[in-house]
């Protein structure tokens, strides 16, 4: 089960993929693509990845406990959906024109379409459980909802892409020791009579 860094691992994976596929064209340097917020005044990046919401996916059912070895139980992992916005840094000093911004947005959309899933074991190599792939898909939200995301950070709306990454299973840190069997009794029937032994 994926440990707590899985959320950061998903973000790093998206940025790493964009850096590999977008440089040197249309983005000149991998350093121009960052995990950031539109509130950041850093002028050194062009494309930002902003994690703006994390929602527990209640539609996925999990068992009450999961066995860990012979004598331990743990709470099941909880499935989450991560919501991202990919935006162009408005404070960038790269002198981008509207057509340049549209080309960059189009390239991001193309890359995500072609690389839209990753297995948790690729993000956390120590995983020994078979978890479903994390799929990156376009978030089904309206223009009004997109505008509200920008308003929440006191920024005017600008063209951007919105994605949902799910399911992201987050393991529990609670481990329960189960009692060991120290006494057992067996019954043996001979000619209709029960003889009990310990």
Secondary structure, DSSP 4 states (H G I P E B T S, - for coil): ---TTHHHHHHHHHHHHHHHHHBTTTBS-GGGEEE--TT----S-SEEEEEEEEEE-TTS---SEEEETTTEEEEPPEEEEEEEEEEE-TT--S---HHHHHHHHHHHHHHHHHS-EE-HHHHSTT--S-PPPEEEEE----HHHHHHHHHHTT------EEEEEEEEEE--S-EEEPPPP----EEEEETTEEEEE-
